[in-house]
C-alpha cells in the first residue's frame, strides 16, 4: 500500500500540456540573462570562452553580406543515393570525387562563406591530395561540421522527438577544431501539429543550449537552430507565436549555460503557413508589429522576456547579439 500510495502521489507528465492559445512557456527572467535596465545591451554578462574573439570573428565571417552556407554534410548513405542516381557505386573514392567537385567549383568563395561538412569529409583530401579543409580556407570559406546524432522519439511526449549527440560532444568538438572546423551544426525540431508539448520544447531548448556551450568551450561557433516544422494546417500567426516562445526558451537556457551570444549564429525557421494555407504573395503581412523583419529586435525581445518588442522611448535600438541567418 505504501508503494502504491507513493506512485499515486508522484508527479506525472500531462501530455495535454501543449503550447496552445494562452498557455505560455517559461518567461526568461531579467536576472537569468544578467540584464541591467540602466545599461547598454553590451552589459549582458556571460562567461567568456577562451576562444571568445575567434568565435565572434567566425560568426561575422559566416554571416558576411552577399554569401551563404553550403550544406554538404550528407551522410555516406545519403551520398550513396546521389551516386546511385548516376550509376556509381557508394565507395569512398566516389564520395571523395563528388566532394572534390563541390569544394573546387570555380568562384565558390565569392558566394559561399561557410561549408557544413560530414565527419568523413572533414578528414578527407581531394582527388589531387589537398585537404578539403585547406581548399575551403584558401577561398575564405569557413569549414563547419555537423555534430548531432539524429532525432529519436521523445518518451512521454505526444509522438515528438529529441536530438541525440551530447554524449562525447566535448571530445569530438575538440578533435574537430584541431582538424580545422570552426563552426558547428545541430538540428533539433519542434512540431506544431503534435503540440508542441512543453516537454518537447524544453528538451529542444536545453539540448541546443548545452550543445552551444560545449561547442564554444572547444572553439566552434554554434549554429543555433530551433527548427519549427512547417507540417500542419495552422496559419502563419500560429507559426510565429510558437517560434517566439521557442526562441525565448532557447535563449533562457543559453543564458543559464553562459553561452556567449555574440559567438553564435541563430538560424530561425521561416514563419509562413503550410502549403494548404499559404498566404497569397500579394496579401499584406500580418498586422502584428512583432512580425516586422527586425530580427535583432525580436531576438532582443525573446532574451529580455518583454511584452513589447519595440525599444522604450529614448532607448537605443540594440545591436544584434546573435548573428541571424535566414537560409531558407
N, C-alpha and C positions, 0 to 999 in steps of 0.2 A: 504493500500500500504506500509505503514511504516513497519508493522509487516511482510509482505511478503518479503520486502527487507532485513529485519533483518535475517529472516530464511535462505534466499538465501545466505547471506554472512557468515553464521555460519559455522565453520569447521565441516566436516562430515568425518567419518572414511571411508577410501578407503579399501574395502575388498580385493582388489588385492595387498595390501601391504604385501606381503609374504616374508619370509626369504628364498630367492632363489638366486642362482647364485652369482652375485657380490654384491647383496644387503646385508647390514650388520645391525646388531643391534647396540645399544649403545656401544661404546668402553669405558671401565672403565678408568676414568682419574686417574692419579697418585695422584692428590690431594684428590680424593674421597676415596682412600684406605689409605691415610696418609702415603705414602711411601717416604722415603728419599733415593736417589740413592747412597749416600755415606755410608749408614749404613747397618747393617746386617738385614736379614729378620725379626728378632725378634723385630725390631724397629717399625713395624706396630703398630700404636696406636689405640686401640679400648677401649670403655668403659668397664671396668672390672665389671662383675656381682659380687654381694655379695657371690655368690656360685662358683666363678671362679676356685678355686683349686679343688673343688668337681666335677665340670663339666669336667675338664681335666682328672681327675682320672677315671671318668666313661667312657670317650671316650677311654682311654687306656685299660681299663678292657674289654670293649665290643669288641675292635679290637685286643685283645690278640692273638698271633700266635697259629694256630692249632685248634681254636674253632670258632664257628659261632653262628648265631642268630636263635632261634626257633620262627617262626611266628605262634602263636596260638591265633591270635586275630580275629578268625571267629565271626561274629555277631551271635546272637541267632538263626536267621533264617537260616544262613548257617550251623551252628552246627546242627540244626534240620534235614537238608538234610543228613548229615553224619549219624545221629542216625536212620533216616528212612531207610537207606540202609541196616541196620542190624535188622530192625523190631522193633525199640524202639521209644517211644513217645518223643516229644520235650518238656520235663519237666525240671525244674531247677535241680531236683535231678539227672536226667540222664546226664545233661550237667556237673554237678559237678563231677559225677563219671568219665566221659570222660576226663575232665581236670585233675583230680587227677591222672589218668593213665599216662598222659603226664608228669606232673611235678615230679612224683615219680619213673620214669623209672630208673633202676639201672645204675649208671655210667654216668648219664646225664651231670653232671658238667664237666666231662672230655672232652666233645665235644662241649658243649653249653656255650657261655659266656653271652648271654642276651636272654630274652624271651619277645616278644611283646604280651601283654595281651589285651583282650577285657575288657571294663569297668566293666561288671559283674564279671569277673574273678578276677580283682584287689581287689574286696571287698569280694571275696568268700573264704571259707575254704574248705579243703579237706574232704573226707568222714570220716576221723578219727579225725576231729576237729582242725587241724592245719591250719593256714592261708597260702594260696597259696604263698603269697609273702615270708613268712618266709621259706617255703620249698625250694624256689629258692635261697634265700640268703645263706642258710646253705650249698648250693652246689657251692658257689661263682658264681652264675648266677645273673646278674643284671636284675631286673624287669623293663619292659618298658610298655608303654601304647599308643594305637592308639588314636589320638586326633582330626583327621579331621572328617567332617560330610558328606563326599562323594562328588562326582563330579556331576555338573549340567551344562546345556547348557549355554554357554557364549554369551550373547546378543551382536549383532553387529559383530560377528566373522563368520568364514567360517565353521559353524557347529562344532565348537570346544567347549571345556568345561573349567570350572574353579572349584577350590576346595573350599567348604564351611567349616566354622568352627572357624573363627577368633572371632566372637561374643561370649563373655563369656569365651574365652580361658584362660584369666589370672586367673579367679577364679577357673576354672576347673583344670588347671595345679597345682595351689597351693594346691588344695584338693588332687590331685593325689600324689604329693610329700609327703604330710602328711601320705598318705596311704602306702607309701613305693616305689612308682615308682621313677626311676632315669633317664630314658631316654624316648624319645617320637618319634612317627612315624607319618608322614603326607604325604599322597600320592597325588601328582598332576602330570598331564601328558601333553605331547606335542605331537601332531600328525603331522608327516611329510606329508602324503598324503593330509591333509587339509591345507597345507601351509608350515610350520606353520605361522600364521599371527603374525605380530609384537605385536598386541594387546594380543593374547593368550600367547605369550612368556613373555611379560611384566607382565601380570596378574599372571602367574605361578611363576615368579621370585619374584615379590613383596609379594605374599602370603607366599612363603617359607621364605622370609626374616623376615616378621612380625611374623610368627609362631616361627621361630628360636629365635628371640629376646624375645618374650613373654615367651617361654619355659625357656630360660636361666635366665630370671629375677625371675623365680619361682623354680629354682634348677634342671630342667630337661635338659639333654643333647639331643639336637635335631638331629635326622637323617634327613639330608637334601637330598631329593630325587627328582631331576628334571628328571622324567622318560620320555625317548624318546621312544614312542611306536614303535614296530617293524613292524606294518602293512604297506603294500605298496609294490611298485615294484622298489623302489630306491635301489642303491647299497651301499656298506659299506662306500665308500668315502662320500656320501651324509649324511649318518647317523652320521659320525664323524664330518662333517662340522657343522651340526645343533647342535650336542652335545656341541661342543666348544663354539658356540655362546650363547647357553642357559646357560652353566656354567658361562660364562663371565657376563651375565645379572644377574644371581643369586648372584654371589659374589659382583657385583657392589651394589646391593640393600642391601645385608647383611652388607657391609661396611657402607652404608648410615644409617642403623639401629643399628650400633655399636655392631654387633654380635662378640663375641669372637671366632675367627676361631679355636683356639686350643681346644675349648669346643664344637665342632660339630662333627658329623660323616657324611661324604659325601658318598652317595650311588649312583654312576653313573650307567647308563644303559650300558649293554654290546654293543659295536658297531659292530654288524655283519649284514649281509644282510638279508632281509626277506626270507622266506622259498623257494620262487620261484627263488631266485638269489643268493643262498648261495655260498660262495667260497669253492672250494674243499678242504678237510682237508690237502692235500699235497701242496696246492698252496702257494706261498710265500706271506707274509703280504704286505700291501700297502707300497710303497716306501717313502711316506711322512715321514720325520723324526719325525714328531709330533705324529705318530702312535706308537712310542715306548711305552713299558709298564712302563714308569717312571711317575707314576700318580702324584707324588708330584711336578714334574716339570710342568706337564700340568696344575695342579691347580694353581701353581705359575704364569704361563703364563696367565691364564684366569684373575687372580686378577690384574696383572700389565698391561694387555692390550698390551702385546708386540707382535711384528710381528714375533719374532724368539723365539721358546720355549727353546732354549739352553741358559745356562748362558753365560755371556760375559767372555772373556779370563781373567783368574785370579780371576773371581768372584766365591765364594764358592757355591756349589750346596746347595740350601736351604733345610732346614728341612721341612717336611710336616706340614703345619699349620692346616690342617684338616685331621683327620684320615679317610682313604679311605677304604670303604667296597666294595668288589666285591662279591655279594651274589647270583648271578645267576649261 
